[in-house]
Amino acid sequence: MRQAGRSLPEYRSLRGEGSILEAIRQPELAAEVTLQPVRRYGVDAAILFSDIVVPLVGIGLDVEVVPGRGPVIAEPFRSRADLARLRPLEPEVDLAYVLEAVKILVGELTVPLIGFAGAPFTVASYLVEGGPSRDFARTKALMHTDPATFGALLDALADLAASALRAQVGAGAAAIQLFDSWAGALSRSDYERHVLPPTRRLLEGLADLGVPRIHFGVGTGELLDLMGAGADVVGVDWRVPLDAARRRVGPHRALQGNLDPAVCLAGIDAASNETRRILAEGGGTGHVFNLGHGVLPATDPGVLGALVELVHAETTDGRVPAGVGDQERA
């Protein structure tokens, strides 16, 4: 998951109080932050230290990531005229510092690197709302009152994400993850009509890269089968048991998840019990054990380290042993 290292003291020491976007613009620093949780925990992959709004910044939009709040857009999108502000991404120019960080990491890591981007709906919600939202009222209103403009916005953002992801793979990323953090705010019918088409086009359009494509959302239990379109792996938050998620997604895609991050605050015994339960539920085509969302800043690094050791100890050669489950683990 993103934010894997933000509970680490070495992360806080390195980052200081500066802007996350400024930190991302420094390839050596971004690479070091990416490496920290890999060194500390011994996890099986690294995820790039970046942010889903970086491509927006790259094409010249005025975006700030406000501590404790999230991305804030200086001039929110309000009409079709605003679409003119979305030019095509030129990754080698607009995201040169990101690609440099990827190249540094590929040279230093002994595990695969996961690149990522924001999904069209989630990024659109920030652009339309002007920042984080609880009800996504403006976004939903635009979707229903001017579906043509809303569709054009999502198409443009899908193209932006596709360019960013292609460039990350070109620089050496071994897998890609699409974060649709706020898709769970939508009804199934709205997702299927307005959001699925550009999102599926985006993911299916990256099939030629030959790397695993992960699609993750929060509160998306009723959308899991739809989110599998174009994806090799579907991320599942903690609200849906993995065996139920397997039935919804189908047998031909792997699952990622889904320990509740808050359980890690309850101590190692509670977290270990939940981890064993999830390993038992996660059988099928593949299971990437992970949290069901990002690491909470107050998490004890020792608990996360112990969970990694537990998962490694209870799985052998990619298989969950008898007593835990008998299906392959990706």
C-alpha positions as CSV (number, residue, x, y, z in Angstrom):
1,M,0.0,0.0,0.0
2,R,1.0,3.6,-0.4
3,Q,2.2,5.4,2.7
4,A,4.0,2.2,3.8
5,G,6.7,4.1,5.5
6,R,4.9,7.0,7.1
7,S,4.8,5.5,10.6
8,L,8.6,5.1,10.5
9,P,10.8,7.4,12.6
10,E,13.4,7.4,9.8
11,Y,10.7,8.6,7.4
12,R,9.7,11.5,9.6
13,S,13.3,12.4,10.2
14,L,14.0,12.5,6.5
15,R,10.8,14.2,5.4
16,G,10.7,16.9,8.1
17,E,7.9,19.4,7.8
18,G,8.3,20.1,4.1
19,S,5.7,19.6,1.3
20,I,5.2,16.1,0.1
21,L,5.2,17.4,-3.5
22,E,8.6,19.0,-2.9
23,A,9.9,15.7,-1.5
24,I,8.7,13.8,-4.5
25,R,10.5,16.3,-6.8
26,Q,13.8,15.1,-5.3
27,P,14.5,11.7,-6.9
28,E,17.2,10.6,-4.4
29,L,14.9,11.5,-1.4
30,A,11.9,9.8,-3.0
31,A,14.0,6.7,-3.7
32,E,15.2,6.6,-0.1
33,V,11.7,6.9,1.3
34,T,10.5,4.1,-1.0
35,L,13.4,1.9,0.3
36,Q,12.9,2.5,4.0
37,P,9.9,0.1,4.6
38,V,11.6,-2.5,2.4
39,R,14.7,-2.4,4.6
40,R,12.7,-2.2,7.8
41,Y,10.1,-4.9,7.1
42,G,11.5,-7.2,4.5
43,V,8.4,-7.0,2.4
44,D,8.1,-8.7,-1.0
45,A,7.7,-5.5,-3.1
46,A,8.2,-1.8,-2.9
47,I,5.7,0.9,-3.9
48,L,6.9,4.2,-5.3
49,F,6.9,7.2,-3.1
50,S,4.7,9.6,-5.0
51,D,1.2,10.9,-5.1
52,I,-1.8,10.6,-7.4
53,V,-1.9,14.4,-8.1
54,V,1.7,14.5,-9.4
55,P,0.5,14.2,-13.1
56,L,-1.8,17.2,-12.5
57,V,1.1,19.2,-11.2
58,G,3.1,18.0,-14.1
59,I,0.7,19.6,-16.6
60,G,0.6,22.9,-14.8
61,L,-2.4,22.8,-12.5
62,D,-2.1,24.6,-9.2
63,V,-2.4,21.7,-6.7
64,E,-1.2,21.7,-3.1
65,V,-1.2,18.7,-0.7
66,V,-2.3,20.2,2.6
67,P,-1.1,18.2,5.7
68,G,-4.0,16.7,7.5
69,R,-6.4,17.4,4.6
70,G,-5.1,16.2,1.3
71,P,-5.0,17.6,-2.3
72,V,-6.4,21.1,-2.7
73,I,-7.1,22.5,-6.2
74,A,-6.7,26.3,-6.4
75,E,-9.2,26.6,-9.2
76,P,-11.8,23.8,-9.2
77,F,-13.3,22.6,-12.4
78,R,-16.8,23.9,-12.8
79,S,-17.7,23.7,-16.6
80,R,-16.7,22.2,-19.9
81,A,-14.4,25.2,-20.5
82,D,-12.1,23.9,-17.7
83,L,-11.3,20.8,-19.8
84,A,-9.0,23.0,-21.9
85,R,-6.7,23.1,-18.8
86,L,-5.9,19.4,-19.2
87,R,-3.2,19.0,-21.8
88,P,-1.6,15.6,-22.7
89,L,1.1,14.5,-20.3
90,E,4.7,14.4,-21.6
91,P,6.2,12.1,-19.0
92,E,9.8,12.5,-19.9
93,V,9.4,16.2,-19.3
94,D,6.5,16.6,-16.9
95,L,7.5,13.6,-14.7
96,A,11.2,13.5,-15.2
97,Y,11.9,13.5,-11.5
98,V,9.5,10.6,-10.9
99,L,11.1,8.5,-13.7
100,E,14.6,9.3,-12.3
101,A,13.4,7.9,-8.9
102,V,12.1,4.8,-10.5
103,K,15.5,4.2,-12.3
104,I,17.4,4.7,-9.0
105,L,15.2,2.2,-7.3
106,V,15.4,-0.4,-10.0
107,G,19.1,-0.3,-9.5
108,E,19.0,-0.7,-5.8
109,L,16.0,-2.9,-5.0
110,T,16.1,-6.7,-4.8
111,V,12.3,-6.9,-4.9
112,P,9.8,-5.6,-7.6
113,L,8.8,-2.0,-7.7
114,I,5.1,-1.1,-8.0
115,G,4.3,2.1,-9.8
116,F,0.8,3.7,-9.5
117,A,-1.6,6.4,-10.6
118,G,-5.0,7.8,-9.5
119,A,-8.0,6.4,-11.3
120,P,-10.1,8.9,-13.3
121,F,-13.0,9.2,-10.9
122,T,-10.9,9.8,-7.8
123,V,-8.8,12.4,-9.5
124,A,-11.9,14.0,-11.0
125,S,-13.4,14.3,-7.6
126,Y,-10.5,16.4,-6.4
127,L,-10.7,18.6,-9.4
128,V,-14.4,19.2,-9.2
129,E,-14.7,19.4,-5.4
130,G,-11.6,21.5,-5.0
131,G,-10.3,19.1,-2.4
132,P,-11.3,16.1,-0.3
133,S,-15.0,15.6,0.2
134,R,-17.4,13.5,2.3
135,D,-20.4,13.5,0.0
136,F,-18.9,14.3,-3.5
137,A,-22.0,16.4,-4.1
138,R,-20.5,18.6,-6.8
139,T,-18.9,15.7,-8.6
140,K,-22.1,13.7,-8.6
141,A,-24.1,16.7,-9.7
142,L,-21.8,17.3,-12.7
143,M,-22.0,13.6,-13.5
144,H,-25.8,13.8,-13.7
145,T,-26.4,17.3,-15.0
146,D,-23.7,17.3,-17.7
147,P,-22.7,13.7,-18.4
148,A,-20.9,14.6,-21.6
149,T,-18.6,17.0,-19.8
150,F,-18.1,14.5,-16.9
151,G,-17.3,11.8,-19.4
152,A,-14.8,14.0,-21.3
153,L,-13.1,14.8,-18.0
154,L,-12.8,11.1,-17.0
155,D,-11.5,10.3,-20.5
156,A,-8.8,13.0,-20.3
157,L,-7.8,11.8,-16.8
158,A,-7.7,8.2,-18.0
159,D,-5.2,9.2,-20.8
160,L,-3.2,11.1,-18.2
161,A,-3.0,8.1,-15.9
162,A,-2.2,5.8,-18.8
163,S,0.8,8.0,-19.9
164,A,2.1,8.1,-16.3
165,L,1.8,4.4,-15.8
166,R,3.4,3.6,-19.2
167,A,6.3,5.8,-18.3
168,Q,6.8,4.2,-14.9
169,V,6.9,0.7,-16.5
170,G,9.3,2.0,-19.1
171,A,11.6,3.2,-16.4
172,G,11.6,-0.2,-14.7
173,A,8.4,-0.6,-12.6
174,A,7.5,-4.3,-12.4
175,A,3.8,-3.8,-11.7
176,I,1.2,-1.0,-11.6
177,Q,-1.6,-0.1,-9.3
178,L,-4.6,2.1,-10.0
179,F,-6.1,3.8,-7.0
180,D,-9.8,4.6,-7.1
181,S,-10.0,5.6,-3.5
182,W,-13.4,7.2,-3.6
183,A,-15.3,5.0,-6.1
184,G,-17.1,3.5,-3.2
185,A,-19.1,6.7,-2.9
186,L,-21.0,5.8,-6.1
187,S,-23.9,3.6,-6.6
188,R,-23.3,0.5,-8.7
189,S,-25.4,1.9,-11.6
190,D,-23.6,5.2,-11.6
191,Y,-20.2,3.4,-11.5
192,E,-21.2,1.1,-14.3
193,R,-22.6,3.8,-16.5
194,H,-20.1,6.7,-16.0
195,V,-16.9,5.4,-14.5
196,L,-16.4,1.8,-15.6
197,P,-16.0,2.6,-19.4
198,P,-12.9,5.0,-19.1
199,T,-11.4,3.0,-16.3
200,R,-11.7,-0.3,-18.2
201,R,-10.3,1.4,-21.3
202,L,-7.3,2.6,-19.2
203,L,-6.5,-0.8,-17.7
204,E,-7.1,-2.8,-20.9
205,G,-5.0,-0.3,-22.8
206,L,-2.0,-1.2,-20.6
207,A,-2.2,-5.0,-21.2
208,D,0.6,-4.8,-23.8
209,L,3.0,-3.7,-21.0
210,G,3.1,-7.3,-19.7
211,V,3.1,-6.4,-16.0
212,P,0.5,-7.1,-13.4
213,R,-2.3,-4.5,-13.2
214,I,-3.8,-3.9,-9.7
215,H,-7.1,-2.0,-9.2
216,F,-7.9,-0.9,-5.7
217,G,-10.8,1.1,-4.1
218,V,-12.2,1.8,-0.7
219,G,-15.8,0.8,0.2
220,T,-16.1,-0.9,-3.2
221,G,-17.6,-4.2,-2.1
222,E,-20.6,-3.9,-4.4
223,L,-18.3,-3.0,-7.3
224,L,-15.6,-5.6,-7.1
225,D,-16.7,-7.6,-10.1
226,L,-16.8,-4.5,-12.2
227,M,-13.4,-3.4,-10.9
228,G,-11.9,-6.6,-12.2
229,A,-12.4,-5.4,-15.8
230,G,-8.9,-5.0,-17.3
231,A,-7.2,-5.9,-14.0
232,D,-5.1,-8.9,-13.0
233,V,-5.4,-8.2,-9.3
234,V,-8.4,-6.6,-7.4
235,G,-7.7,-4.8,-4.1
236,V,-10.2,-5.5,-1.3
237,D,-10.6,-3.3,1.7
238,W,-11.3,-4.8,5.1
239,R,-15.1,-4.6,4.8
240,V,-15.5,-7.6,2.6
241,P,-14.2,-11.1,3.6
242,L,-11.8,-12.4,1.0
243,D,-13.8,-15.5,0.3
244,A,-16.8,-13.4,-0.5
245,A,-14.6,-11.1,-2.6
246,R,-13.4,-14.2,-4.5
247,R,-17.0,-15.1,-5.4
248,R,-17.7,-11.6,-6.6
249,V,-14.4,-11.2,-8.6
250,G,-14.4,-14.7,-10.0
251,P,-11.7,-17.4,-10.1
252,H,-9.4,-15.9,-12.7
253,R,-8.1,-12.8,-10.9
254,A,-5.9,-12.5,-7.8
255,L,-7.0,-10.6,-4.7
256,Q,-5.0,-8.1,-2.7
257,G,-5.7,-7.3,1.0
258,N,-7.2,-7.0,3.4
259,L,-6.2,-6.4,7.0
260,D,-7.9,-3.4,8.6
261,P,-5.1,-0.9,9.3
262,A,-6.7,0.0,12.6
263,V,-6.2,-3.6,13.9
264,C,-2.5,-2.9,13.8
265,L,-3.0,-0.4,16.6
266,A,-4.5,-3.1,18.8
267,G,-1.2,-4.9,19.2
268,I,0.6,-7.9,17.8
269,D,-1.7,-10.6,19.2
270,A,-4.9,-9.1,17.7
271,A,-3.2,-8.3,14.4
272,S,-1.7,-11.8,14.2
273,N,-5.1,-13.4,14.8
274,E,-6.6,-11.3,12.0
275,T,-3.7,-12.0,9.7
276,R,-4.1,-15.8,10.1
277,R,-7.9,-15.5,9.5
278,I,-7.2,-13.5,6.3
279,L,-4.6,-16.0,5.1
280,A,-7.2,-18.7,5.6
281,E,-9.8,-16.8,3.6
282,G,-7.5,-15.7,0.8
283,G,-7.3,-18.9,-1.3
284,G,-7.9,-19.0,-5.0
285,T,-6.0,-18.0,-8.1
286,G,-3.7,-15.8,-6.0
287,H,-3.6,-13.7,-2.9
288,V,-1.3,-10.7,-2.2
289,F,-1.4,-10.2,1.5
290,N,-1.7,-6.5,2.3
291,L,-3.5,-4.0,4.4
292,G,-7.0,-3.0,3.3
293,H,-5.9,0.6,3.0
294,G,-2.9,2.8,3.9
295,V,-0.7,2.5,7.0
296,L,-2.0,4.7,9.9
297,P,0.7,7.1,11.1
298,A,0.4,6.0,14.7
299,T,1.2,2.3,13.8
300,D,4.0,0.7,15.7
301,P,6.6,-0.4,13.2
302,G,7.3,-3.4,15.3
303,V,3.8,-4.7,14.7
304,L,4.1,-4.4,11.0
305,G,7.5,-6.1,11.0
306,A,6.1,-9.0,13.1
307,L,3.2,-9.4,10.6
308,V,5.5,-9.6,7.7
309,E,7.5,-12.3,9.6
310,L,4.2,-14.1,10.3
311,V,3.1,-14.2,6.7
312,H,6.5,-15.4,5.5
313,A,6.6,-18.0,8.2
314,E,3.2,-19.4,7.4
315,T,3.6,-19.5,3.7
316,T,6.2,-21.5,1.8
317,D,7.2,-21.2,-1.8
318,G,4.1,-19.1,-2.6
319,R,1.7,-21.6,-1.0
320,V,-0.3,-21.4,2.2
321,P,0.3,-24.5,4.2
322,A,-2.3,-26.9,5.5
323,G,-4.3,-25.4,8.4
324,V,-4.1,-21.9,6.9
325,G,-5.5,-22.7,3.4
326,D,-4.3,-24.7,0.5
327,Q,-4.5,-22.4,-2.5
328,E,-1.7,-20.5,-4.2
329,R,-0.6,-17.1,-2.9
330,A,0.6,-14.6,-5.5
